[in-house]
Amino acid sequence: MKSFIGSLVYCFSLLLVDLCESYDLNNPSYILAQSYAQRRNHALPHRTLNPAATDSQCRSRPLDLVFIIDSSRSVRPGEFEKVKIFLADMVDTLDVGPDATRVAVVNYASTVKIEFLLKNHLTKDTIKQAINRIEPLAAGTMTGMAIKKAMDEAFTEKSGARPKSKNISKVAIIVTDGRPQDQVEEVSAAARASGIEIYAVGVDRADMGSLKLMASNPLDDHVFYVETYGVIEKLTSKFRETLCEVKVEIVQDPCMCEARLAFQRQTQSSLQDLNAKLAAVTRKVEQMENMLGRM
């Protein structure tokens, strides 16, 4: 019996040695994996955008972008200032330049005025300065006339739009708070047929039916509504996602993905080895029991 117990202790000693070898505590990769395992139930840092990369989010999609803004009598002076802030914030999200995004603004009420063309300002600072100088026109709401003027004059190569061969997206963003006093359906269809993608932003009393007639399809992606001009800036982040192919640059590896994979591989391999060794020990114990049974 003593020899049996001694043999059994010897077998388990061998198993313990094998386990220690399988979990090499001096192995740096295992220590890294173990460190992840110890921390996996704690809060991890959030993924963050590299501030230096934020300004380059739109470089993969240059645009010829024309804002068409309603400055009719229903838009109060303070509200019109909020529209200008929205435009300036939008410009800040874009990568602006001769070979990147170009911006123009069409201002309208009873009359239509092109405030500046795509070719006039090719830096963010000069565009925002030009936006700051825009004054409301007052009176009526000739939205159809504004769309036609943008199509015929603002989106031309003479005005700074790139030729079709450059494959640059042409985008119009219409901001209005009322019902058009002219027809918008046909002129909007013509603009879309010419290759202009139209977004319609309605504020407060804006007519939703007219917004849908102007906008490109799918309407869910091209028609927006906000209750007041005071919250219009909230649309900036939505347009940033829509107009830009956002690139997220990871500053750190908060999920410790490589360590986690290493830990999983190490654990799986060690468990397989452990199962094999346990099976071998079981067979040895069974052999010893059989030998004792025959004694």
SESESE-327372 format. One record per residue (C-alpha): residue in one letter; x, y, z. Coordinates in nm, 4 decimals. Layout:
<atoms>
{"A", {X, Y, Z}};
...
</atoms>
This chain:
<atoms>
{"M", {0.0000, 0.0000, 0.0000}};
{"K", {0.2867, 0.2392, 0.0834}};
{"S", {0.4334, 0.1842, -0.2618}};
{"F", {0.0946, 0.2670, -0.4168}};
{"I", {0.0639, 0.5925, -0.2220}};
{"G", {0.4209, 0.6822, -0.3084}};
{"S", {0.3541, 0.6203, -0.6765}};
{"L", {0.0390, 0.8308, -0.6601}};
{"V", {0.2249, 1.1214, -0.4932}};
{"Y", {0.4962, 1.0878, -0.7572}};
{"C", {0.2404, 1.1121, -1.0409}};
{"F", {0.0777, 1.4222, -0.8950}};
{"S", {0.4191, 1.5781, -0.8453}};
{"L", {0.4883, 1.5286, -1.2153}};
{"L", {0.1527, 1.6848, -1.2975}};
{"L", {0.2290, 1.9874, -1.0770}};
{"V", {0.5627, 2.0379, -1.2504}};
{"D", {0.3945, 2.0211, -1.5909}};
{"L", {0.1361, 2.2802, -1.4848}};
{"C", {0.4053, 2.5192, -1.3669}};
{"E", {0.5821, 2.4803, -1.7001}};
{"S", {0.2552, 2.5435, -1.8871}};
{"Y", {0.1964, 2.8667, -1.6939}};
{"D", {0.5385, 3.0208, -1.7247}};
{"L", {0.5137, 3.3164, -1.4865}};
{"N", {0.8355, 3.4614, -1.6202}};
{"N", {0.6923, 3.4867, -1.9724}};
{"P", {0.6256, 3.8599, -2.0480}};
{"S", {0.3391, 3.7835, -2.2859}};
{"Y", {0.1660, 3.5770, -2.0193}};
{"I", {0.2165, 3.8486, -1.7607}};
{"L", {0.0556, 4.0980, -2.0056}};
{"A", {-0.2370, 3.8608, -2.0598}};
{"Q", {-0.2697, 3.8003, -1.6885}};
{"S", {-0.2691, 4.1755, -1.6311}};
{"Y", {-0.5600, 4.2094, -1.8733}};
{"A", {-0.7472, 3.9261, -1.6969}};
{"Q", {-0.7064, 4.1000, -1.3620}};
{"R", {-0.8449, 4.4275, -1.5020}};
{"R", {-1.1168, 4.2991, -1.7326}};
{"N", {-1.3979, 4.3689, -1.4825}};
{"H", {-1.2884, 4.7271, -1.4216}};
{"A", {-1.3891, 5.0353, -1.6204}};
{"L", {-1.1769, 5.0858, -1.9313}};
{"P", {-1.0808, 5.4151, -2.0964}};
{"H", {-1.3048, 5.5245, -2.3838}};
{"R", {-1.1832, 5.5205, -2.7417}};
{"T", {-1.0883, 5.8737, -2.8359}};
{"L", {-1.0323, 6.0731, -3.1512}};
{"N", {-0.6880, 6.2097, -3.2056}};
{"P", {-0.7424, 6.5900, -3.1976}};
{"A", {-0.4813, 6.6299, -3.4706}};
{"A", {-0.6810, 6.3987, -3.6954}};
{"T", {-1.0213, 6.5623, -3.6384}};
{"D", {-0.9689, 6.8338, -3.9006}};
{"S", {-0.8869, 6.5707, -4.1622}};
{"Q", {-1.2094, 6.3745, -4.1226}};
{"C", {-1.3479, 6.4879, -4.4589}};
{"R", {-1.0419, 6.4562, -4.6822}};
{"S", {-1.1732, 6.1361, -4.8319}};
{"R", {-1.4853, 6.3153, -4.9653}};
{"P", {-1.4313, 6.6647, -5.1104}};
{"L", {-1.7504, 6.8546, -5.1862}};
{"D", {-1.8850, 7.1464, -5.3840}};
{"L", {-2.1169, 7.2617, -5.1067}};
{"V", {-2.3765, 7.5399, -5.1400}};
{"F", {-2.5836, 7.6585, -4.8449}};
{"I", {-2.9223, 7.8054, -4.9459}};
{"I", {-3.0530, 8.0045, -4.6497}};
{"D", {-3.3915, 8.1629, -4.5886}};
{"S", {-3.3703, 8.5191, -4.4514}};
{"S", {-3.7346, 8.6166, -4.5035}};
{"R", {-3.9302, 8.8347, -4.2637}};
{"S", {-4.0295, 8.5381, -4.0469}};
{"V", {-3.6646, 8.4833, -3.9542}};
{"R", {-3.5924, 8.7256, -3.6720}};
{"P", {-3.2495, 8.8945, -3.6567}};
{"G", {-3.1388, 8.6844, -3.3588}};
{"E", {-3.2522, 8.3672, -3.5326}};
{"F", {-3.0631, 8.4598, -3.8478}};
{"E", {-2.7476, 8.5011, -3.6385}};
{"K", {-2.7971, 8.1422, -3.5166}};
{"V", {-2.8180, 8.0270, -3.8794}};
{"K", {-2.4848, 8.1961, -3.9465}};
{"I", {-2.3343, 8.0260, -3.6417}};
{"F", {-2.4629, 7.6920, -3.7739}};
{"L", {-2.2979, 7.7586, -4.1112}};
{"A", {-1.9694, 7.8545, -3.9449}};
{"D", {-1.9786, 7.5409, -3.7289}};
{"M", {-2.0417, 7.3319, -4.0386}};
{"V", {-1.7410, 7.4874, -4.2113}};
{"D", {-1.5272, 7.3956, -3.9105}};
{"T", {-1.6148, 7.0266, -3.9567}};
{"L", {-1.5023, 7.0236, -4.3212}};
{"D", {-1.1628, 7.0006, -4.4821}};
{"V", {-1.1660, 7.3176, -4.6920}};
{"G", {-0.9313, 7.3922, -4.9788}};
{"P", {-0.8885, 7.4140, -5.3565}};
{"D", {-0.8634, 7.0344, -5.3857}};
{"A", {-1.0928, 6.9594, -5.0914}};
{"T", {-1.4321, 7.1104, -5.0049}};
{"R", {-1.5400, 7.4435, -5.1514}};
{"V", {-1.8277, 7.6415, -5.0019}};
{"A", {-2.0775, 7.8966, -5.1360}};
{"V", {-2.3816, 8.0668, -4.9815}};
{"V", {-2.7076, 8.1659, -5.1528}};
{"N", {-2.9280, 8.3987, -4.9462}};
{"Y", {-3.2965, 8.4394, -5.0314}};
{"A", {-3.6267, 8.5974, -4.9384}};
{"S", {-3.8394, 8.7706, -5.2082}};
{"T", {-3.5156, 8.8106, -5.4002}};
{"V", {-3.2104, 8.5879, -5.4250}};
{"K", {-2.8509, 8.6911, -5.3620}};
{"I", {-2.5377, 8.4827, -5.4049}};
{"E", {-2.3310, 8.5989, -5.1086}};
{"F", {-2.0131, 8.4310, -5.2342}};
{"L", {-1.9196, 8.1648, -5.4871}};
{"L", {-1.7332, 7.8369, -5.4570}};
{"K", {-1.4212, 7.9975, -5.6016}};
{"N", {-1.4190, 8.3056, -5.3774}};
{"H", {-1.2956, 8.1695, -5.0445}};
{"L", {-1.0772, 7.8610, -5.0099}};
{"T", {-0.9885, 7.8682, -4.6397}};
{"K", {-1.2052, 7.8211, -4.3321}};
{"D", {-1.1209, 8.1620, -4.1887}};
{"T", {-1.2140, 8.3586, -4.5004}};
{"I", {-1.5362, 8.1600, -4.5446}};
{"K", {-1.6419, 8.2256, -4.1839}};
{"Q", {-1.5586, 8.5943, -4.2199}};
{"A", {-1.7771, 8.6104, -4.5313}};
{"I", {-2.0601, 8.4303, -4.3497}};
{"N", {-2.0369, 8.6777, -4.0638}};
{"R", {-2.0940, 8.9666, -4.3066}};
{"I", {-2.4218, 8.8255, -4.4478}};
{"E", {-2.7320, 9.0388, -4.3810}};
{"P", {-3.0960, 8.9205, -4.3972}};
{"L", {-3.2997, 9.0206, -4.7031}};
{"A", {-3.6481, 9.0185, -4.5344}};
{"A", {-3.9864, 9.0022, -4.7141}};
{"G", {-4.1077, 8.6797, -4.8879}};
{"T", {-3.9922, 8.3185, -4.9270}};
{"M", {-3.8978, 8.2372, -5.2895}};
{"T", {-3.7341, 7.9012, -5.2249}};
{"G", {-3.7814, 7.7699, -5.5799}};
{"M", {-3.6129, 8.0778, -5.7237}};
{"A", {-3.3193, 8.0273, -5.4859}};
{"I", {-3.2752, 7.6636, -5.5881}};
{"K", {-3.2792, 7.7589, -5.9564}};
{"K", {-3.0212, 8.0342, -5.9053}};
{"A", {-2.7972, 7.7952, -5.7162}};
{"M", {-2.8259, 7.5361, -5.9930}};
{"D", {-2.7756, 7.7831, -6.2789}};
{"E", {-2.5077, 8.0044, -6.1263}};
{"A", {-2.3534, 7.8691, -5.8040}};
{"F", {-2.2879, 7.5133, -5.9222}};
{"T", {-2.1192, 7.6080, -6.2514}};
{"E", {-1.7523, 7.5628, -6.3364}};
{"K", {-1.7312, 7.9373, -6.3968}};
{"S", {-1.8295, 7.9905, -6.0321}};
{"G", {-1.5769, 7.7400, -5.9000}};
{"A", {-1.7514, 7.4019, -5.9210}};
{"R", {-1.5274, 7.1183, -6.0339}};
{"P", {-1.5957, 6.9468, -6.3694}};
{"K", {-1.7859, 6.6164, -6.3745}};
{"S", {-1.4667, 6.4343, -6.4680}};
{"K", {-1.3329, 6.5131, -6.1183}};
{"N", {-1.6233, 6.3183, -5.9651}};
{"I", {-1.6712, 6.5740, -5.6860}};
{"S", {-2.0054, 6.5510, -5.5031}};
{"K", {-2.2319, 6.8540, -5.5428}};
{"V", {-2.4370, 6.9169, -5.2292}};
{"A", {-2.6987, 7.1814, -5.1446}};
{"I", {-2.8247, 7.2362, -4.7892}};
{"I", {-3.1462, 7.4396, -4.7723}};
{"V", {-3.2409, 7.6015, -4.4388}};
{"T", {-3.5927, 7.7467, -4.4136}};
{"D", {-3.8609, 7.8154, -4.1537}};
{"G", {-4.1620, 7.8744, -4.3771}};
{"R", {-4.3720, 7.7601, -4.6692}};
{"P", {-4.2331, 7.8442, -5.0161}};
{"Q", {-4.4272, 8.1134, -5.1999}};
{"D", {-4.3318, 7.9644, -5.5370}};
{"Q", {-4.3119, 7.6169, -5.6899}};
{"V", {-4.0276, 7.3955, -5.5691}};
{"E", {-4.1091, 7.0485, -5.6992}};
{"E", {-3.9999, 7.0837, -6.0640}};
{"V", {-3.6921, 7.2959, -6.0035}};
{"S", {-3.5789, 7.0642, -5.7239}};
{"A", {-3.6239, 6.7627, -5.9515}};
{"A", {-3.4184, 6.9375, -6.2199}};
{"A", {-3.1436, 7.0174, -5.9690}};
{"R", {-3.1309, 6.6578, -5.8502}};
{"A", {-3.1273, 6.5337, -6.2101}};
{"S", {-2.8252, 6.7554, -6.2758}};
{"G", {-2.6345, 6.5724, -6.0025}};
{"I", {-2.6989, 6.7967, -5.7006}};
{"E", {-2.7735, 6.6167, -5.3752}};
{"I", {-3.0240, 6.8231, -5.1744}};
{"Y", {-3.0677, 6.8297, -4.7971}};
{"A", {-3.3681, 7.0201, -4.6597}};
{"V", {-3.3609, 7.1572, -4.3056}};
{"G", {-3.6921, 7.2839, -4.1661}};
{"V", {-3.7204, 7.5044, -3.8595}};
{"D", {-4.0294, 7.5821, -3.6497}};
{"R", {-4.3109, 7.6633, -3.8982}};
{"A", {-4.1454, 7.4989, -4.1984}};
{"D", {-4.3772, 7.3024, -4.4262}};
{"M", {-4.2760, 6.9359, -4.4118}};
{"G", {-4.4444, 6.8566, -4.7436}};
{"S", {-4.2322, 7.1166, -4.9229}};
{"L", {-3.9141, 6.9884, -4.7552}};
{"K", {-3.9871, 6.6409, -4.8902}};
{"L", {-4.0479, 6.7772, -5.2418}};
{"M", {-3.7075, 6.9467, -5.2392}};
{"A", {-3.4886, 6.6805, -5.0803}};
{"S", {-3.3071, 6.3895, -5.2386}};
{"N", {-3.3945, 6.0283, -5.1630}};
{"P", {-3.3954, 5.8554, -4.9252}};
{"L", {-3.5947, 6.1251, -4.7485}};
{"D", {-3.5102, 5.9905, -4.4028}};
{"D", {-3.1466, 6.0800, -4.4706}};
{"H", {-3.2100, 6.4162, -4.6415}};
{"V", {-3.4930, 6.5862, -4.4503}};
{"F", {-3.4291, 6.7340, -4.1045}};
{"Y", {-3.6488, 6.9301, -3.8678}};
{"V", {-3.5728, 7.1287, -3.5532}};
{"E", {-3.8265, 7.3130, -3.3381}};
{"T", {-3.6321, 7.6383, -3.3053}};
{"Y", {-3.3249, 7.8100, -3.4428}};
{"G", {-3.1850, 7.7862, -3.0916}};
{"V", {-3.1122, 7.4144, -3.1391}};
{"I", {-3.0140, 7.4130, -3.5064}};
{"E", {-2.6474, 7.3735, -3.4158}};
{"K", {-2.7335, 7.0218, -3.2946}};
{"L", {-2.7562, 6.9221, -3.6601}};
{"T", {-2.3848, 6.9919, -3.7068}};
{"S", {-2.2774, 6.6517, -3.5763}};
{"K", {-2.5416, 6.4793, -3.7898}};
{"F", {-2.4178, 6.6504, -4.1050}};
{"R", {-2.0589, 6.5744, -4.0080}};
{"E", {-2.1443, 6.2043, -4.0139}};
{"T", {-2.3468, 6.2374, -4.3340}};
{"L", {-2.1108, 6.4509, -4.5422}};
{"C", {-1.7820, 6.3106, -4.4179}};
{"E", {-1.6406, 5.9639, -4.4317}};
{"V", {-1.5196, 5.9811, -4.0747}};
{"K", {-1.1891, 5.8210, -3.9870}};
{"V", {-1.1476, 5.7368, -3.6181}};
{"E", {-0.7872, 5.7238, -3.5125}};
{"I", {-0.7336, 5.5211, -3.1985}};
{"V", {-0.4940, 5.6947, -2.9616}};
{"Q", {-0.4672, 5.3974, -2.7298}};
{"D", {-0.5739, 5.0335, -2.7133}};
{"P", {-0.8164, 5.0501, -2.4206}};
{"C", {-0.9599, 4.7026, -2.4717}};
{"M", {-0.6129, 4.5438, -2.4579}};
{"C", {-0.7246, 4.3308, -2.7522}};
{"E", {-0.3847, 4.1806, -2.8245}};
{"A", {-0.3357, 4.0857, -2.4602}};
{"R", {-0.6826, 3.9378, -2.4480}};
{"L", {-0.6209, 3.7214, -2.7529}};
{"A", {-0.2856, 3.6112, -2.6116}};
{"F", {-0.4521, 3.5229, -2.2823}};
{"Q", {-0.7258, 3.3244, -2.4587}};
{"R", {-0.4744, 3.1335, -2.6726}};
{"Q", {-0.2551, 3.0620, -2.3696}};
{"T", {-0.5530, 2.9449, -2.1636}};
{"Q", {-0.6899, 2.7224, -2.4406}};
{"S", {-0.3523, 2.5612, -2.5016}};
{"S", {-0.2907, 2.5084, -2.1291}};
{"L", {-0.6337, 2.3531, -2.0795}};
{"Q", {-0.5719, 2.1110, -2.3651}};
{"D", {-0.2371, 2.0128, -2.2134}};
{"L", {-0.3961, 1.9789, -1.8705}};
{"N", {-0.6704, 1.7497, -2.0042}};
{"A", {-0.4108, 1.5296, -2.1721}};
{"K", {-0.2002, 1.5073, -1.8554}};
{"L", {-0.5025, 1.4313, -1.6376}};
{"A", {-0.6027, 1.1544, -1.8770}};
{"A", {-0.2487, 1.0103, -1.8545}};
{"V", {-0.2529, 1.0244, -1.4724}};
{"T", {-0.5975, 0.8616, -1.4682}};
{"R", {-0.4684, 0.5752, -1.6827}};
{"K", {-0.1690, 0.5271, -1.4509}};
{"V", {-0.3905, 0.5228, -1.1423}};
{"E", {-0.6216, 0.2686, -1.3071}};
{"Q", {-0.3210, 0.0527, -1.3951}};
{"M", {-0.2000, 0.0654, -1.0327}};
{"E", {-0.5469, -0.0218, -0.9029}};
{"N", {-0.5562, -0.3223, -1.1349}};
{"M", {-0.2117, -0.4312, -1.0137}};
{"L", {-0.3196, -0.4000, -0.6486}};
{"G", {-0.6362, -0.5924, -0.7251}};
{"R", {-0.4342, -0.8847, -0.8555}};
{"M", {-0.2085, -0.8898, -0.5492}};
</atoms>
